[in-house]
Structure formats: C-alpha cells, structure tokens
Amino acid sequence: MSPRLRSPLLRLALTYGAAFLVVFLLLGLAGYLTLSSITEEEMAREVRHDLQDLRQWQSDSGISGLREALADRDVPDNSDAFYRLDAAGTSLTLPAGLHLPATLGTQPGWHNISISNASGTHPALVKVEHFADGSRLVVGHVAWERERLRAAVARGLGWGLLLLLAVAVGLALVMSRAVAKALAGPLAAAERMASGALGTRVQSNGSGDSFDRLALALNGMFARIQELVGGIAHSTDAIAHDLRTPLTRLKTRLEQARASTGDGDAAQALDAALAETDSLLNTFQALLRLTRLEADTGALPAQQLDLAELVRDATELFEALAESRQQRLHVTLAPALIRGDRDQLFQLLANLIDNAIKYSPDGGDIRVQLGLQGDRVQLSVSDTGPGIPVADRERVFDRFVRLETHRGSPGNGLGLSLVRAIALRHHASLRLDDAHPGLMVIVDFPSAIPALRITEN
Amino acid sequence: MRILLIEDDPLIADFIEKGLKEAGHTVQAMRDGRDGLFAATGEEVDAIILDRMLPGLDGLDILKMLRAAGKATPVLMLSSLGDVDQRVEGLREGADDYLVKPFAFVELLARLEGLMRRQESAPREQTRLAIADLEIDLLKRQVKRAGLSIELQPREFRLLEYLMRHADQVVTRTMLLEAVWDYHFDPQTNVIDVHISRLRQKIDRDHDQPLLHTVRGAGYLLGQRD
C-alpha cells in the first residue's frame, strides 16, 4: 500500500466520504420507496375505480352489457389500463396485442404480474374479479410510472454517487495534504531536536489554531529540554569544581607532607594515602567524563576516521600487557570508515581490551575483530574468561556495577558505563554475547560510506 | 627561569610557588586575573602558569587577550575541568600545554621545563641524541649502548627517542600517551608500565648503570641518577 493511502488523515477523510455516501444512498432509497409506494397507491386507486365502474355495468346489464361497454372503450396499444374478460367461453383482451400470463384469472384479488406487448415486457398491477356466473374480469394498470421512477432514481443516484465520490476523494487529498503540510514543520523540528540541535524551534504562524498551539507547545518543550541538558552540563561542572578543590588540596597536602618525610613508616603511610587519593580522583574524573558524555547531544565531528587504524594502535599498545600474562592477542581487521571522536573511540577500545586481558586467565586468548556488514561496521572483542551470566548482561553497563566474582580486582566499575556512553554517542549499538568460553562484546557502528549493498547468499 | 603564576587558590599557589623556587626558578605569583594579565603583558617572563577559573577574568579570556597582544610567551594552563573538550579548547586558544588539577608537582615541573626547552632550541635538527653511554641515531634508526647495538621495535624506538629528548626530566604516563601514542585517554591499568619494563630490559639489563628509572607517583626518567 502506498504511503499516501496509509496516511491516517486520508483514511479519515475517506471514512467521512464513505459515511456521506451511505447516508446519501439511504436517503435515495427512502425517497425511492416513498415515491414508489405513492405511485403504487395511485395505480391501485385507478384500478379500483375502473373496476367499480365495470362492476356497475355488470350489475346493471349483466355480463353481456359489461362486454359491450368494454368493447366500446378506446384502449390504445400504449394505454396505461388494460382489461380481459373471460365469459361464456370467450376471451376479450384490451388492448388487443397484449399478452397476459396464462394462469391469470384463476385467483381473485390483487396481483403483480408481468405483461408483454409490442414495446416489451413491463410490470403491471391487476385485480381479478370473479362473478357469480363464473366469468372473470381482469382490470390492470401498466406500471409505467414505477419503471420510469426506477430509471430516474437510478440515474440520479448514479450521477450523485459519482459526484459524491469525486468530491470525497478530492477533499480527502486536499485535506490530508494540508494537514501533512501543517505537520511537516513540527515533525522536522522534532527530528532535528532529537539529533542534538537543541536550539531548534518551530515556526508559529500566529493563527492560534490547533496546529499553531502544537507548535508553541513543542517550542516550550524544546526550551525546557535545552535548559535541562544545559543544566546537567553546568551542574557537573559545578560539582567538578566544588569537589575537586578539596580533593586537590588533599592531594597537595599529602604531597607536601611526603616531600618533607624521609623514608620509613610515616613515608609508607603517606605513599599509601596518596595512592588512595589518586584512585579516588581517577574514579571521580571518570564519573565526570561519563556524565558529560551522556549529556552531550551535539553532532559528531564531520571528519571520517578508519577504525582499523585505532584498533591497530590499541592492540599494539596492549600487546605488551597481554604478553606479560602469556595471553595471545588475535586481531582481524578490515578498512572501516566511520565518523567519530578519535580519543573517545580509542578509550572505548582500550576499556574493552583492558577488560578482556584482565578477565582472561593467564595463557588465555583475546580476539579483536573488525569487519563490514552491509552498511554497518562491526567490532567485537572477546576473551576466554568466566563471561557474564545472561541475567547480568544489562546491568553491567550501569555505574559502579562489579559482579560478585570480580570484586577485589582493579577497576572502578565505570569502564563499561563509559563504553556504553561512547557507543551511544556514536550511534552504535552494543551487546554482549557468549564467546564459548568467555565474553564477547559487539559494537555495531553506522558506516561513514553510503552502503555498497553486498547481498549474501 | 622567570615564571609568572596566575592562580587564585592560596594553597595551590603556595604549593606551586614553593616547589618552583626549590627547583631554582624565580616566581611571581598573582592571585587575580586582571593583575595577572597586566603582569603578563607588561613584563618579560620565560613561562606563564595560568589557572582557567579565576575571579574577575576567565583564564581563557586572559589567554586570548595575551595572544591578541602579540605575546608568544609559553603558557601552561591549569584547570579543574578535566574534560577533553576543555583541553582542546584551551590548546586551540593558544595554550602550549594543559594540565588538570590535581597533579603531582613533578608533572607540573616536567611539563613546564618541556615548554621552555621547546622555546630555546630547535632540537628537531639533531640526528643524534646521547646520554651517558647510550646513543640513538635518528636517521639510521639505530640504538647503541657502550658500543653494543640494541634491537628495538618501532614503538620502543619512539618511546626511547621521547625519553631522550626529555633526558633528566620526569616524564608522566599521560605525556607518553600523548606524545608517543598520540591519544588522549585514561588507561585503567598501567599499560605503559609494561612497555617501559620491556625497554628497560633492553637498555639496562646488560649494563651496570641503570638509566631508565621509575619515579614514584609521577612517571619515568631517563638519566643518570646520583
């Protein structure tokens, strides 16, 4: 179904049209039935009248008198009224060329029948009268009116229907286009806003109608979002300053004390205290960075970079560490152009590889693979460690989550949170899988090159 | 070296001032942005240490005004806001180096001296660097100690080259990551340490005098320790 037809606006308009159509048809039908019954009434009255007249003749002058009276009547071929008299073995039909159904006359009373003459077959209304001597009289009226009426109504309804349809469809198209046009502005603005341009606003046409009110409401919402996001950045900066100053002083004082304490127990204690302070500061800095990254909805740098180059550098950097634990680093690369921040992406790689090394046993294997999948660039880092149980795979990305099995190992619980924030920032998807054994982390980036659609069998 | 320090926090300012004086430099300390700018434009100094968050005037604005006035004095910028964007912004506006508080004093000193060294000579023309009996030939990409050739991988070579250019100076892990690996990120583990150990193995193992030292709480130093 074309997108046009799928439009709810169009469907609504067509529904309206259909409703009007139905009403129109019903009215037409009602009109027809009313008119039809009126004409039927008319016909019946004429037949009754005629019959009464003829009955009078019969009662006054008997069947033969009736016969004469009938024969005297001028009944042209196209006459509305027609008659048949079966008496004393003979039959008289007026007009002469008329064909009546053979069984007619056996039952007295009113009948709707079909008669045929030179001009064709027509419906007719008849009354059959039985007289005491066994003779039968049929008085009828051809239902010209009914036919004409039917034809006229059919024509009228037909044209009316066409006109209505044309108007309905035309109106529907016009309406849906008008509404779509009115909504285009707000829709585009919402999309732009979602992509990070927080200053976007919808143009108001000052009309005050529903669409305009929507525009104004959206603007209010956008302003609030911009304020909140700005607020996050400002508050994290404020926290940074507020907390870093006492932490900085703490470190400074410890450094001063250490500088003036030779060697020995006091010095060792100060060294330990300094190490703890550094650890505290690292966690703090990572947290700040994380919050800022998550609040950052600005556009990515327009420049493209080859992720393969970063992976090469990262694996080279960590290779020494892996070797020191007799671990093997297996790397598979493919050129992979994406848009992004070089340092952030390197941080993502570093955190993942670092984790892989940390959690793999001595002598284990770490696999880093980079490849293209259609218009996506896929990066996977897997280790041969204990892996992460399926139940925990969502929450490991939250801040400060350390699984029970890993408590005590170095790290501040923010590594994966940072990975997730960077992935999201780069419009990449992130998931965890089983490496049989071990954990596999898969990051899926949009490629910077428009897709070369490679179809695989 | 004459150093102008523009920092409003008294504890930090004292800390830096004292440390620099002990290292043999002359220090002029300003607590206010406006006074600092005045001093920076008026007087001749070898280096400026400028805090980003100052009362009265934003450190970044001072930097911009300084550069606009044609002053090319090397500036080391200090900041509490450690975000990479901030750093890039500071460097783009004309800071020569950027350090995040809190820092170990040795790092401040190392970066400061690195700044001033950059100013005074054009060491890029040198094809040979040497310290004690360790020699490095940049053109031939060869390393020798006491006449014996040492095989180094490309990355190890770059690492040694950087250390030699900063011989007798403390070099922090961050500095190494930036200069030798060209990335600015926070490693969770001491991945640099392993590279240094390997290098140390190669250049110090067969010789009496160790040249590559680890400085507690700061980084590394290539030189003759007395």
Contacts between the chains, C-beta under 8 A, distances in Angstrom:
chain1	res1	chain2	res2	distance
A	237	B	81	6.0
A	240	B	80	5.8
A	240	B	81	5.5
A	240	B	82	7.6
A	241	B	53	6.7
A	241	B	80	5.2
A	241	B	81	7.4
A	244	B	80	4.5
A	244	B	101	6.4
A	244	B	102	7.3
A	245	B	9	6.9
A	245	B	80	6.9
A	247	B	102	6.5
A	248	B	9	7.9
A	248	B	12	6.7
A	248	B	80	7.3
A	248	B	101	4.8
A	248	B	102	3.7
A	249	B	9	7.9
A	249	B	11	5.2
A	249	B	12	7.4
A	251	B	102	4.3
A	252	B	11	6.1
A	252	B	12	6.2
A	252	B	15	5.0
A	252	B	102	6.4
A	253	B	11	7.7
A	255	B	15	7.6
A	255	B	104	6.7
A	255	B	105	6.1
A	255	B	217	8.0
A	256	B	15	6.5
A	271	B	216	7.0
A	271	B	217	7.5
A	274	B	217	5.9
A	278	B	217	7.7
A	281	B	102	6.4
A	282	B	186	7.1
A	285	B	82	5.3
A	285	B	100	7.8
A	285	B	186	7.0
A	286	B	186	6.6
A	288	B	82	6.9
A	288	B	83	7.2
A	289	B	82	7.4
A	289	B	83	6.5
A	289	B	84	7.9
A	289	B	186	7.8
A	292	B	83	5.6
A	313	B	181	6.6
A	313	B	183	7.1
A	316	B	155	6.4
A	317	B	181	6.1
A	317	B	191	6.0
A	317	B	195	7.8
A	318	B	191	5.9
A	320	B	191	7.3
A	320	B	194	4.1
A	320	B	195	5.0
A	320	B	198	5.9
A	321	B	189	7.0
A	321	B	191	5.1
A	321	B	194	4.7
A	323	B	194	7.9
A	324	B	194	5.3
A	324	B	197	7.8
A	342	B	183	7.4
A	343	B	84	5.8
A	343	B	183	6.0
A	343	B	184	4.8
A	343	B	185	5.8
A	344	B	84	7.7
A	346	B	183	4.6
A	346	B	185	5.2
A	347	B	185	4.2
A	347	B	186	7.0
A	350	B	185	5.7
A	350	B	187	6.1
A	350	B	188	7.6
A	350	B	191	7.8
A	351	B	188	6.7
A	354	B	187	7.1
A	354	B	188	5.1
A	354	B	189	5.8
A	354	B	191	7.2
A	357	B	189	7.9
A	358	B	189	7.0
A	410	B	188	7.3
A	410	B	189	6.4
A	411	B	188	5.9
A	412	B	188	7.7
A	415	B	188	6.0
